Amino acid sequence: NLWYDMLDALEYLGKDTHSPFYVCPTDLKASHDKFVGQRKRKQDKEKEKEERRKAMEWERKYKEMKEKFFGLTISNDNLVIKVLQSVAEFLEEGTEMHHCVYHNGYYKNNESLILSAKDLNGKRIETIEVSLNTFNIVQSRGVCNSQTKYHNEIINLMNENMYKIRKIIKEEPHKAVA
């Protein structure tokens, strides 16, 4: 029922549910849509704030897990590929690339390494996931999970340089993934 939905939204928003102004609108549907929309926007902001708080808790953990890879750069004449160095970078990557690298919590996965491939102007091209167990590329995705015109070049460049990731793990065997 529109009216009850609107009342729930009004209560959530802290509006005076005893005021005829709110509970007896001249256009019930318009008032319903307005207040339910306001509630939704407020809930979305609260959820985003909570997600960011949780992500910030992961900053330290992520750094401990992946710091040994932070200096790694793989490049050629067209591309520069680097490890994402913070949870905030996961958020930026996911937002700009319109995919789930942040929202699915890839920063929590100790068994994979996430890298960002950019062109020489710094424009993001693809996000790459490498298994630290098998040293295989799990996925490499562009905007909206697409394959880009650079996809094969990125895959080949990563495969040619996978030894660099192996070397980093061998240098710190006590921190290697089991």
BATIMI-135991 format. One record per residue: z, y negated, x of N, C-alpha, C, O in turn; residue number from 1. Coordinates in nm, 3 decimals. Example, Ala and Ser with C-alpha at 12.3 -4.5 7.8 and 13.67 -1.06 7.14 Angstrom:
BEGIN
[node [0.780; 0.569; 1.319]; [0.780; 0.450; 1.230]; [0.780; 0.330; 1.320]; [0.846; 0.332; 1.424]; 1]
[node [0.708; 0.225; 1.285]; [0.714; 0.106; 1.367]; [0.787; -0.003; 1.290]; [0.804; -0.114; 1.341]; 2]
***
This chain:
BEGIN
[node [0.000; 0.118; 0.085]; [0.000; 0.000; 0.000]; [0.000; -0.124; 0.090]; [0.082; -0.135; 0.181]; 1]
[node [-0.089; -0.214; 0.064]; [-0.104; -0.336; 0.144]; [0.026; -0.416; 0.152]; [0.065; -0.464; 0.258]; 2]
[node [0.090; -0.430; 0.039]; [0.209; -0.515; 0.034]; [0.321; -0.459; 0.123]; [0.383; -0.533; 0.199]; 3]
[node [0.345; -0.328; 0.114]; [0.449; -0.267; 0.197]; [0.413; -0.272; 0.346]; [0.500; -0.296; 0.431]; 4]
[node [0.287; -0.250; 0.377]; [0.243; -0.263; 0.517]; [0.268; -0.405; 0.568]; [0.314; -0.425; 0.680]; 5]
[node [0.237; -0.502; 0.483]; [0.258; -0.641; 0.522]; [0.407; -0.669; 0.541]; [0.445; -0.737; 0.637]; 6]
[node [0.492; -0.617; 0.451]; [0.637; -0.636; 0.465]; [0.688; -0.576; 0.596]; [0.769; -0.637; 0.665]; 7]
[node [0.640; -0.456; 0.630]; [0.680; -0.394; 0.757]; [0.640; -0.482; 0.875]; [0.717; -0.500; 0.969]; 8]
[node [0.520; -0.536; 0.869]; [0.472; -0.624; 0.976]; [0.556; -0.751; 0.983]; [0.591; -0.796; 1.092]; 9]
[node [0.589; -0.808; 0.867]; [0.671; -0.929; 0.863]; [0.809; -0.903; 0.926]; [0.858; -0.984; 1.005]; 10]
[node [0.870; -0.790; 0.891]; [1.000; -0.756; 0.950]; [0.989; -0.741; 1.101]; [1.073; -0.792; 1.174]; 11]
[node [0.887; -0.674; 1.146]; [0.866; -0.653; 1.290]; [0.852; -0.787; 1.361]; [0.901; -0.804; 1.473]; 12]
[node [0.784; -0.879; 1.297]; [0.759; -1.011; 1.356]; [0.878; -1.107; 1.340]; [0.875; -1.218; 1.392]; 13]
[node [0.980; -1.063; 1.269]; [1.099; -1.147; 1.251]; [1.081; -1.257; 1.148]; [1.151; -1.358; 1.151]; 14]
[node [0.987; -1.238; 1.057]; [0.964; -1.339; 0.954]; [1.067; -1.321; 0.842]; [1.126; -1.214; 0.827]; 15]
[node [1.087; -1.426; 0.764]; [1.183; -1.425; 0.654]; [1.124; -1.350; 0.534]; [1.041; -1.404; 0.461]; 16]
[node [1.167; -1.226; 0.515]; [1.112; -1.144; 0.406]; [1.174; -1.179; 0.271]; [1.145; -1.113; 0.171]; 17]
[node [1.259; -1.281; 0.267]; [1.312; -1.329; 0.140]; [1.237; -1.455; 0.094]; [1.260; -1.504; -0.017]; 18]
[node [1.150; -1.504; 0.177]; [1.077; -1.627; 0.145]; [0.952; -1.593; 0.062]; [0.872; -1.509; 0.101]; 19]
[node [0.937; -1.660; -0.053]; [0.817; -1.640; -0.135]; [0.688; -1.672; -0.059]; [0.582; -1.616; -0.087]; 20]
[node [0.698; -1.762; 0.038]; [0.581; -1.797; 0.118]; [0.520; -1.673; 0.182]; [0.398; -1.657; 0.185]; 21]
[node [0.606; -1.584; 0.233]; [0.558; -1.464; 0.300]; [0.534; -1.347; 0.204]; [0.433; -1.277; 0.216]; 22]
[node [0.625; -1.326; 0.110]; [0.618; -1.204; 0.028]; [0.533; -1.218; -0.099]; [0.502; -1.119; -0.164]; 23]
[node [0.494; -1.341; -0.133]; [0.409; -1.362; -0.250]; [0.286; -1.446; -0.212]; [0.266; -1.555; -0.265]; 24]
[node [0.205; -1.396; -0.121]; [0.090; -1.475; -0.076]; [-0.015; -1.486; -0.187]; [-0.024; -1.400; -0.274]; 25]
[node [-0.092; -1.592; -0.181]; [-0.198; -1.609; -0.282]; [-0.312; -1.510; -0.257]; [-0.381; -1.470; -0.350]; 26]
[node [-0.332; -1.471; -0.130]; [-0.436; -1.373; -0.097]; [-0.368; -1.260; -0.018]; [-0.351; -1.270; 0.103]; 27]
[node [-0.331; -1.153; -0.089]; [-0.255; -1.043; -0.028]; [-0.332; -0.979; 0.087]; [-0.274; -0.954; 0.193]; 28]
[node [-0.460; -0.953; 0.069]; [-0.536; -0.887; 0.174]; [-0.543; -0.972; 0.300]; [-0.524; -0.922; 0.410]; 29]
[node [-0.571; -1.100; 0.285]; [-0.581; -1.190; 0.400]; [-0.445; -1.199; 0.473]; [-0.440; -1.194; 0.596]; 30]
[node [-0.337; -1.212; 0.396]; [-0.204; -1.218; 0.458]; [-0.170; -1.086; 0.526]; [-0.118; -1.085; 0.637]; 31]
[node [-0.201; -0.975; 0.460]; [-0.180; -0.843; 0.518]; [-0.252; -0.833; 0.653]; [-0.193; -0.796; 0.754]; 32]
[node [-0.381; -0.865; 0.651]; [-0.461; -0.852; 0.773]; [-0.408; -0.943; 0.884]; [-0.407; -0.904; 1.001]; 33]
[node [-0.364; -1.062; 0.848]; [-0.312; -1.158; 0.946]; [-0.185; -1.103; 1.012]; [-0.176; -1.100; 1.135]; 34]
[node [-0.088; -1.061; 0.932]; [0.041; -1.020; 0.987]; [0.035; -0.881; 1.053]; [0.102; -0.858; 1.154]; 35]
[node [-0.042; -0.792; 0.998]; [-0.060; -0.661; 1.062]; [-0.132; -0.680; 1.196]; [-0.100; -0.613; 1.294]; 36]
[node [-0.227; -0.770; 1.200]; [-0.296; -0.802; 1.325]; [-0.202; -0.862; 1.429]; [-0.207; -0.826; 1.546]; 37]
[node [-0.116; -0.954; 1.385]; [-0.018; -1.013; 1.476]; [0.076; -0.906; 1.531]; [0.108; -0.905; 1.650]; 38]
[node [0.121; -0.816; 1.442]; [0.210; -0.708; 1.487]; [0.139; -0.621; 1.590]; [0.198; -0.585; 1.692]; 39]
[node [0.015; -0.587; 1.564]; [-0.062; -0.502; 1.656]; [-0.075; -0.568; 1.792]; [-0.056; -0.503; 1.894]; 40]
[node [-0.108; -0.697; 1.794]; [-0.122; -0.769; 1.921]; [0.011; -0.773; 1.996]; [0.014; -0.756; 2.118]; 41]
[node [0.120; -0.795; 1.924]; [0.252; -0.798; 1.987]; [0.288; -0.659; 2.041]; [0.340; -0.649; 2.152]; 42]
[node [0.261; -0.554; 1.965]; [0.289; -0.419; 2.011]; [0.205; -0.384; 2.133]; [0.253; -0.320; 2.227]; 43]
[node [0.079; -0.427; 2.132]; [-0.008; -0.400; 2.247]; [0.044; -0.469; 2.372]; [0.043; -0.411; 2.481]; 44]
[node [0.091; -0.594; 2.358]; [0.148; -0.667; 2.473]; [0.273; -0.598; 2.524]; [0.293; -0.586; 2.644]; 45]
[node [0.358; -0.553; 2.432]; [0.481; -0.484; 2.472]; [0.449; -0.353; 2.543]; [0.513; -0.318; 2.643]; 46]
[node [0.350; -0.281; 2.491]; [0.310; -0.155; 2.553]; [0.253; -0.180; 2.693]; [0.285; -0.108; 2.787]; 47]
[node [0.169; -0.281; 2.706]; [0.110; -0.314; 2.835]; [0.219; -0.354; 2.935]; [0.214; -0.316; 3.052]; 48]
[node [0.316; -0.432; 2.888]; [0.426; -0.474; 2.975]; [0.505; -0.352; 3.024]; [0.542; -0.345; 3.141]; 49]
[node [0.531; -0.257; 2.935]; [0.603; -0.136; 2.972]; [0.522; -0.052; 3.068]; [0.577; 0.004; 3.163]; 50]
[node [0.391; -0.041; 3.045]; [0.305; 0.034; 3.137]; [0.304; -0.029; 3.276]; [0.308; 0.042; 3.376]; 51]
[node [0.300; -0.160; 3.281]; [0.303; -0.229; 3.411]; [0.436; -0.207; 3.481]; [0.441; -0.190; 3.603]; 52]
[node [0.546; -0.207; 3.404]; [0.677; -0.182; 3.464]; [0.682; -0.043; 3.524]; [0.729; -0.025; 3.637]; 53]
[node [0.634; 0.054; 3.450]; [0.632; 0.192; 3.501]; [0.542; 0.203; 3.625]; [0.576; 0.271; 3.721]; 54]
[node [0.428; 0.135; 3.620]; [0.337; 0.139; 3.734]; [0.401; 0.079; 3.858]; [0.382; 0.128; 3.969]; 55]
[node [0.478; -0.028; 3.840]; [0.544; -0.091; 3.955]; [0.645; 0.003; 4.019]; [0.666; -0.001; 4.140]; 56]
[node [0.707; 0.089; 3.938]; [0.798; 0.188; 3.994]; [0.724; 0.285; 4.085]; [0.781; 0.341; 4.178]; 57]
[node [0.595; 0.305; 4.056]; [0.514; 0.397; 4.134]; [0.460; 0.335; 4.263]; [0.411; 0.408; 4.349]; 58]
[node [0.468; 0.204; 4.278]; [0.414; 0.140; 4.399]; [0.473; 0.202; 4.526]; [0.399; 0.240; 4.617]; 59]
[node [0.603; 0.212; 4.531]; [0.669; 0.266; 4.651]; [0.629; 0.412; 4.672]; [0.597; 0.452; 4.784]; 60]
[node [0.631; 0.491; 4.564]; [0.596; 0.633; 4.575]; [0.452; 0.649; 4.622]; [0.423; 0.733; 4.707]; 61]
[node [0.363; 0.569; 4.566]; [0.222; 0.579; 4.604]; [0.206; 0.545; 4.752]; [0.134; 0.614; 4.825]; 62]
[node [0.271; 0.439; 4.795]; [0.260; 0.400; 4.935]; [0.310; 0.512; 5.026]; [0.246; 0.542; 5.127]; 63]
[node [0.421; 0.575; 4.991]; [0.473; 0.686; 5.072]; [0.373; 0.801; 5.079]; [0.356; 0.862; 5.184]; 64]
[node [0.307; 0.830; 4.967]; [0.214; 0.943; 4.962]; [0.084; 0.915; 5.037]; [0.030; 1.005; 5.102]; 65]
[node [0.034; 0.792; 5.030]; [-0.102; 0.765; 5.078]; [-0.114; 0.667; 5.193]; [-0.225; 0.641; 5.240]; 66]
[node [-0.003; 0.611; 5.239]; [-0.009; 0.507; 5.340]; [-0.087; 0.549; 5.464]; [-0.156; 0.467; 5.525]; 67]
[node [-0.077; 0.675; 5.501]; [-0.145; 0.722; 5.621]; [-0.297; 0.707; 5.612]; [-0.366; 0.709; 5.714]; 68]
[node [-0.351; 0.690; 5.490]; [-0.495; 0.675; 5.470]; [-0.538; 0.529; 5.459]; [-0.658; 0.501; 5.454]; 69]
[node [-0.445; 0.436; 5.455]; [-0.478; 0.297; 5.423]; [-0.573; 0.229; 5.521]; [-0.643; 0.136; 5.480]; 70]
[node [-0.580; 0.270; 5.644]; [-0.674; 0.207; 5.738]; [-0.813; 0.266; 5.734]; [-0.903; 0.216; 5.801]; 71]
[node [-0.831; 0.372; 5.657]; [-0.958; 0.444; 5.653]; [-1.069; 0.359; 5.590]; [-1.055; 0.310; 5.478]; 72]
[node [-1.179; 0.343; 5.664]; [-1.298; 0.276; 5.613]; [-1.418; 0.363; 5.645]; [-1.435; 0.409; 5.758]; 73]
[node [-1.500; 0.386; 5.546]; [-1.624; 0.461; 5.561]; [-1.735; 0.365; 5.518]; [-1.731; 0.309; 5.409]; 74]
[node [-1.834; 0.348; 5.605]; [-1.937; 0.249; 5.570]; [-2.072; 0.286; 5.630]; [-2.082; 0.371; 5.719]; 75]
[node [-2.174; 0.221; 5.578]; [-2.309; 0.226; 5.634]; [-2.372; 0.089; 5.614]; [-2.300; -0.010; 5.596]; 76]
[node [-2.503; 0.080; 5.616]; [-2.570; -0.050; 5.604]; [-2.562; -0.110; 5.464]; [-2.591; -0.228; 5.446]; 77]
[node [-2.524; -0.028; 5.363]; [-2.521; -0.076; 5.224]; [-2.383; -0.076; 5.161]; [-2.358; -0.152; 5.067]; 78]
[node [-2.294; 0.008; 5.211]; [-2.169; 0.037; 5.142]; [-2.047; 0.028; 5.232]; [-2.054; 0.050; 5.353]; 79]
[node [-1.934; -0.006; 5.169]; [-1.803; 0.001; 5.234]; [-1.712; 0.077; 5.138]; [-1.696; 0.037; 5.022]; 80]
[node [-1.654; 0.185; 5.187]; [-1.568; 0.269; 5.103]; [-1.428; 0.268; 5.162]; [-1.409; 0.298; 5.280]; 81]
[node [-1.330; 0.232; 5.079]; [-1.191; 0.225; 5.123]; [-1.099; 0.288; 5.020]; [-1.131; 0.296; 4.902]; 82]
[node [-0.985; 0.333; 5.069]; [-0.882; 0.393; 4.985]; [-0.815; 0.282; 4.903]; [-0.788; 0.174; 4.954]; 83]
[node [-0.789; 0.310; 4.776]; [-0.709; 0.217; 4.696]; [-0.568; 0.216; 4.753]; [-0.509; 0.322; 4.774]; 84]
[node [-0.513; 0.097; 4.780]; [-0.389; 0.086; 4.856]; [-0.266; 0.053; 4.774]; [-0.157; 0.040; 4.828]; 85]
[node [-0.283; 0.038; 4.643]; [-0.167; 0.008; 4.560]; [-0.197; 0.045; 4.416]; [-0.313; 0.061; 4.378]; 86]
[node [-0.093; 0.059; 4.337]; [-0.111; 0.086; 4.194]; [-0.182; -0.033; 4.129]; [-0.262; -0.015; 4.037]; 87]
[node [-0.154; -0.153; 4.177]; [-0.223; -0.271; 4.125]; [-0.373; -0.261; 4.148]; [-0.452; -0.303; 4.063]; 88]
[node [-0.415; -0.204; 4.261]; [-0.558; -0.186; 4.286]; [-0.617; -0.083; 4.190]; [-0.734; -0.095; 4.151]; 89]
[node [-0.539; 0.018; 4.151]; [-0.585; 0.113; 4.051]; [-0.612; 0.040; 3.919]; [-0.713; 0.065; 3.853]; 90]
[node [-0.520; -0.050; 3.882]; [-0.537; -0.126; 3.759]; [-0.664; -0.211; 3.766]; [-0.743; -0.213; 3.672]; 91]
[node [-0.683; -0.281; 3.877]; [-0.803; -0.363; 3.895]; [-0.930; -0.278; 3.888]; [-1.027; -0.313; 3.821]; 92]
[node [-0.926; -0.165; 3.958]; [-1.043; -0.076; 3.962]; [-1.075; -0.026; 3.821]; [-1.190; -0.032; 3.777]; 93]
[node [-0.974; 0.023; 3.752]; [-0.996; 0.074; 3.616]; [-1.045; -0.033; 3.521]; [-1.131; -0.008; 3.437]; 94]
[node [-0.990; -0.153; 3.533]; [-1.029; -0.263; 3.446]; [-1.173; -0.306; 3.473]; [-1.252; -0.319; 3.379]; 95]
[node [-1.207; -0.327; 3.598]; [-1.342; -0.372; 3.631]; [-1.448; -0.265; 3.610]; [-1.563; -0.294; 3.576]; 96]
[node [-1.409; -0.138; 3.632]; [-1.506; -0.029; 3.620]; [-1.507; 0.032; 3.480]; [-1.591; 0.117; 3.450]; 97]
[node [-1.416; -0.011; 3.395]; [-1.408; 0.039; 3.257]; [-1.398; 0.192; 3.254]; [-1.472; 0.260; 3.182]; 98]
[node [-1.304; 0.243; 3.334]; [-1.277; 0.386; 3.329]; [-1.127; 0.410; 3.345]; [-1.050; 0.315; 3.353]; 99]
[node [-1.086; 0.536; 3.350]; [-0.946; 0.574; 3.331]; [-0.866; 0.594; 3.460]; [-0.758; 0.652; 3.455]; 100]
[node [-0.915; 0.548; 3.575]; [-0.846; 0.575; 3.701]; [-0.701; 0.523; 3.699]; [-0.614; 0.583; 3.762]; 101]
[node [-0.677; 0.415; 3.629]; [-0.540; 0.363; 3.618]; [-0.465; 0.428; 3.503]; [-0.356; 0.482; 3.521]; 102]
[node [-0.523; 0.424; 3.384]; [-0.452; 0.470; 3.265]; [-0.420; 0.619; 3.268]; [-0.324; 0.662; 3.204]; 103]
[node [-0.498; 0.697; 3.340]; [-0.467; 0.839; 3.353]; [-0.376; 0.869; 3.471]; [-0.349; 0.985; 3.502]; 104]
[node [-0.329; 0.765; 3.538]; [-0.228; 0.781; 3.642]; [-0.274; 0.857; 3.765]; [-0.198; 0.935; 3.822]; 105]
[node [-0.397; 0.834; 3.808]; [-0.445; 0.902; 3.928]; [-0.361; 0.868; 4.051]; [-0.359; 0.945; 4.147]; 106]
[node [-0.293; 0.756; 4.050]; [-0.206; 0.719; 4.161]; [-0.087; 0.812; 4.175]; [-0.021; 0.813; 4.279]; 107]
[node [-0.057; 0.892; 4.073]; [0.056; 0.985; 4.077]; [0.018; 1.118; 4.142]; [0.107; 1.196; 4.176]; 108]
[node [-0.109; 1.144; 4.159]; [-0.157; 1.273; 4.205]; [-0.153; 1.281; 4.358]; [-0.232; 1.215; 4.426]; 109]
[node [-0.062; 1.361; 4.410]; [-0.048; 1.377; 4.554]; [-0.162; 1.459; 4.614]; [-0.183; 1.458; 4.735]; 110]
[node [-0.236; 1.530; 4.529]; [-0.339; 1.620; 4.579]; [-0.478; 1.559; 4.582]; [-0.576; 1.627; 4.614]; 111]
[node [-0.488; 1.432; 4.548]; [-0.620; 1.368; 4.557]; [-0.607; 1.230; 4.619]; [-0.501; 1.168; 4.620]; 112]
[node [-0.719; 1.185; 4.671]; [-0.729; 1.053; 4.734]; [-0.835; 0.977; 4.656]; [-0.945; 1.028; 4.633]; 113]
[node [-0.803; 0.854; 4.617]; [-0.896; 0.772; 4.538]; [-0.947; 0.659; 4.626]; [-0.870; 0.586; 4.689]; 114]
[node [-1.078; 0.646; 4.629]; [-1.144; 0.545; 4.711]; [-1.236; 0.461; 4.623]; [-1.280; 0.505; 4.517]; 115]
[node [-1.265; 0.340; 4.669]; [-1.355; 0.251; 4.598]; [-1.475; 0.221; 4.687]; [-1.459; 0.176; 4.801]; 116]
[node [-1.594; 0.245; 4.635]; [-1.717; 0.213; 4.706]; [-1.765; 0.076; 4.657]; [-1.779; 0.053; 4.537]; 117]
[node [-1.790; -0.012; 4.752]; [-1.837; -0.147; 4.719]; [-1.963; -0.177; 4.800]; [-1.987; -0.118; 4.905]; 118]
[node [-2.042; -0.270; 4.747]; [-2.156; -0.314; 4.826]; [-2.107; -0.414; 4.931]; [-1.988; -0.444; 4.937]; 119]
[node [-2.197; -0.463; 5.013]; [-2.157; -0.551; 5.123]; [-2.107; -0.687; 5.075]; [-2.046; -0.761; 5.152]; 120]
[node [-2.131; -0.719; 4.947]; [-2.079; -0.843; 4.889]; [-1.943; -0.822; 4.822]; [-1.886; -0.916; 4.767]; 121]
[node [-1.892; -0.699; 4.827]; [-1.761; -0.670; 4.769]; [-1.765; -0.629; 4.623]; [-1.660; -0.615; 4.560]; 122]
[node [-1.883; -0.609; 4.567]; [-1.895; -0.567; 4.427]; [-1.868; -0.418; 4.417]; [-1.927; -0.338; 4.490]; 123]
[node [-1.777; -0.381; 4.326]; [-1.745; -0.239; 4.306]; [-1.868; -0.165; 4.254]; [-1.941; -0.214; 4.168]; 124]
[node [-1.889; -0.045; 4.310]; [-2.003; 0.035; 4.268]; [-1.957; 0.164; 4.203]; [-1.995; 0.194; 4.089]; 125]
[node [-1.875; 0.242; 4.274]; [-1.823; 0.367; 4.220]; [-1.682; 0.390; 4.270]; [-1.642; 0.341; 4.376]; 126]
[node [-1.606; 0.465; 4.192]; [-1.471; 0.509; 4.229]; [-1.482; 0.657; 4.260]; [-1.541; 0.734; 4.184]; 127]
[node [-1.424; 0.697; 4.372]; [-1.440; 0.834; 4.422]; [-1.304; 0.903; 4.427]; [-1.206; 0.844; 4.472]; 128]
[node [-1.300; 1.028; 4.381]; [-1.181; 1.111; 4.394]; [-1.213; 1.227; 4.487]; [-1.311; 1.299; 4.466]; 129]
[node [-1.129; 1.243; 4.590]; [-1.144; 1.351; 4.687]; [-1.022; 1.441; 4.677]; [-0.909; 1.393; 4.674]; 130]
[node [-1.046; 1.572; 4.673]; [-0.936; 1.668; 4.675]; [-0.882; 1.678; 4.817]; [-0.958; 1.700; 4.911]; 131]
[node [-0.752; 1.661; 4.833]; [-0.690; 1.675; 4.965]; [-0.659; 1.821; 4.997]; [-0.610; 1.851; 5.106]; 132]
[node [-0.686; 1.909; 4.904]; [-0.670; 2.053; 4.929]; [-0.799; 2.115; 4.978]; [-0.800; 2.194; 5.073]; 133]
[node [-0.911; 2.078; 4.914]; [-1.039; 2.140; 4.946]; [-1.131; 2.048; 5.025]; [-1.232; 2.094; 5.080]; 134]
[node [-1.099; 1.920; 5.031]; [-1.181; 1.818; 5.095]; [-1.320; 1.811; 5.032]; [-1.420; 1.788; 5.099]; 135]
[node [-1.323; 1.831; 4.901]; [-1.444; 1.816; 4.822]; [-1.432; 1.691; 4.736]; [-1.323; 1.647; 4.702]; 136]
[node [-1.547; 1.636; 4.702]; [-1.549; 1.523; 4.609]; [-1.534; 1.580; 4.469]; [-1.617; 1.660; 4.423]; 137]
[node [-1.429; 1.539; 4.401]; [-1.403; 1.585; 4.265]; [-1.493; 1.510; 4.167]; [-1.552; 1.568; 4.076]; 138]
[node [-1.501; 1.378; 4.188]; [-1.586; 1.296; 4.103]; [-1.614; 1.163; 4.171]; [-1.537; 1.119; 4.257]; 139]
[node [-1.723; 1.101; 4.132]; [-1.759; 0.967; 4.178]; [-1.828; 0.900; 4.061]; [-1.935; 0.943; 4.018]; 140]
[node [-1.767; 0.794; 4.011]; [-1.813; 0.733; 3.886]; [-1.827; 0.582; 3.899]; [-1.745; 0.514; 3.961]; 141]
[node [-1.933; 0.531; 3.837]; [-1.955; 0.388; 3.829]; [-1.896; 0.331; 3.702]; [-1.809; 0.393; 3.640]; 142]
[node [-1.942; 0.214; 3.664]; [-1.895; 0.148; 3.543]; [-1.913; 0.240; 3.423]; [-2.019; 0.301; 3.405]; 143]
[node [-1.809; 0.250; 3.341]; [-1.809; 0.336; 3.222]; [-1.845; 0.481; 3.255]; [-1.913; 0.548; 3.177]; 144]
[node [-1.799; 0.527; 3.371]; [-1.820; 0.665; 3.417]; [-1.966; 0.701; 3.442]; [-2.003; 0.818; 3.436]; 145]
[node [-2.048; 0.602; 3.468]; [-2.190; 0.626; 3.492]; [-2.215; 0.671; 3.636]; [-2.129; 0.658; 3.723]; 146]
[node [-2.334; 0.723; 3.658]; [-2.382; 0.745; 3.794]; [-2.469; 0.624; 3.828]; [-2.551; 0.581; 3.747]; 147]
[node [-2.449; 0.572; 3.945]; [-2.524; 0.453; 3.985]; [-2.642; 0.492; 4.073]; [-2.656; 0.608; 4.112]; 148]
[node [-2.725; 0.395; 4.105]; [-2.838; 0.421; 4.194]; [-2.789; 0.455; 4.335]; [-2.864; 0.509; 4.416]; 149]
[node [-2.663; 0.422; 4.365]; [-2.605; 0.453; 4.496]; [-2.532; 0.588; 4.499]; [-2.480; 0.627; 4.603]; 150]
[node [-2.529; 0.658; 4.386]; [-2.446; 0.778; 4.375]; [-2.472; 0.879; 4.486]; [-2.378; 0.921; 4.554]; 151]
[node [-2.596; 0.919; 4.507]; [-2.627; 1.019; 4.609]; [-2.593; 0.968; 4.749]; [-2.546; 1.044; 4.833]; 152]
[node [-2.617; 0.841; 4.772]; [-2.584; 0.781; 4.902]; [-2.432; 0.784; 4.925]; [-2.386; 0.813; 5.035]; 153]
[node [-2.355; 0.755; 4.821]; [-2.209; 0.759; 4.830]; [-2.161; 0.902; 4.858]; [-2.077; 0.924; 4.946]; 154]
[node [-2.214; 0.998; 4.785]; [-2.175; 1.138; 4.804]; [-2.207; 1.183; 4.946]; [-2.123; 1.245; 5.012]; 155]
[node [-2.327; 1.153; 4.992]; [-2.367; 1.193; 5.128]; [-2.280; 1.125; 5.234]; [-2.237; 1.190; 5.330]; 156]
[node [-2.254; 0.997; 5.217]; [-2.171; 0.924; 5.312]; [-2.029; 0.980; 5.315]; [-1.970; 0.996; 5.422]; 157]
[node [-1.975; 1.010; 5.199]; [-1.841; 1.070; 5.194]; [-1.839; 1.206; 5.262]; [-1.751; 1.234; 5.343]; 158]
[node [-1.936; 1.290; 5.231]; [-1.940; 1.423; 5.291]; [-1.956; 1.417; 5.443]; [-1.896; 1.496; 5.515]; 159]
[node [-2.039; 1.323; 5.490]; [-2.058; 1.307; 5.634]; [-1.930; 1.261; 5.704]; [-1.912; 1.286; 5.824]; 160]
[node [-1.841; 1.195; 5.632]; [-1.720; 1.139; 5.691]; [-1.592; 1.207; 5.645]; [-1.482; 1.158; 5.672]; 161]
[node [-1.604; 1.319; 5.577]; [-1.485; 1.391; 5.527]; [-1.395; 1.432; 5.643]; [-1.274; 1.448; 5.625]; 162]
[node [-1.453; 1.450; 5.762]; [-1.373; 1.485; 5.878]; [-1.266; 1.380; 5.908]; [-1.160; 1.413; 5.962]; 163]
[node [-1.290; 1.256; 5.872]; [-1.191; 1.150; 5.895]; [-1.065; 1.173; 5.811]; [-0.954; 1.149; 5.858]; 164]
[node [-1.084; 1.219; 5.689]; [-0.969; 1.248; 5.601]; [-0.895; 1.370; 5.654]; [-0.772; 1.371; 5.659]; 165]
[node [-0.970; 1.472; 5.693]; [-0.908; 1.592; 5.751]; [-0.826; 1.556; 5.875]; [-0.714; 1.606; 5.893]; 166]
[node [-0.881; 1.471; 5.959]; [-0.814; 1.431; 6.083]; [-0.682; 1.360; 6.054]; [-0.582; 1.385; 6.120]; 167]
[node [-0.683; 1.273; 5.955]; [-0.559; 1.200; 5.920]; [-0.452; 1.299; 5.875]; [-0.335; 1.285; 5.912]; 168]
[node [-0.490; 1.398; 5.797]; [-0.393; 1.497; 5.751]; [-0.343; 1.582; 5.868]; [-0.224; 1.613; 5.875]; 169]
[node [-0.433; 1.619; 5.958]; [-0.393; 1.700; 6.074]; [-0.298; 1.624; 6.166]; [-0.212; 1.684; 6.230]; 170]
[node [-0.313; 1.493; 6.172]; [-0.226; 1.410; 6.257]; [-0.084; 1.406; 6.204]; [0.010; 1.384; 6.281]; 171]
[node [-0.067; 1.427; 6.075]; [0.065; 1.426; 6.013]; [0.082; 1.551; 5.929]; [0.090; 1.543; 5.806]; 172]
[node [0.088; 1.668; 5.993]; [0.092; 1.794; 5.916]; [0.214; 1.807; 5.827]; [0.207; 1.874; 5.724]; 173]
[node [0.326; 1.744; 5.863]; [0.446; 1.754; 5.778]; [0.428; 1.680; 5.646]; [0.504; 1.703; 5.551]; 174]
[node [0.329; 1.590; 5.639]; [0.304; 1.517; 5.514]; [0.179; 1.569; 5.442]; [0.142; 1.519; 5.336]; 175]
[node [0.116; 1.670; 5.500]; [-0.007; 1.722; 5.439]; [0.025; 1.789; 5.305]; [0.136; 1.834; 5.281]; 176]
[node [-0.075; 1.792; 5.223]; [-0.063; 1.853; 5.091]; [-0.063; 2.004; 5.107]; [-0.143; 2.060; 5.182]; 177]
[node [0.027; 2.070; 5.038]; [0.034; 2.217; 5.048]; [-0.073; 2.282; 4.965]; [-0.082; 2.404; 4.962]; 178]
***
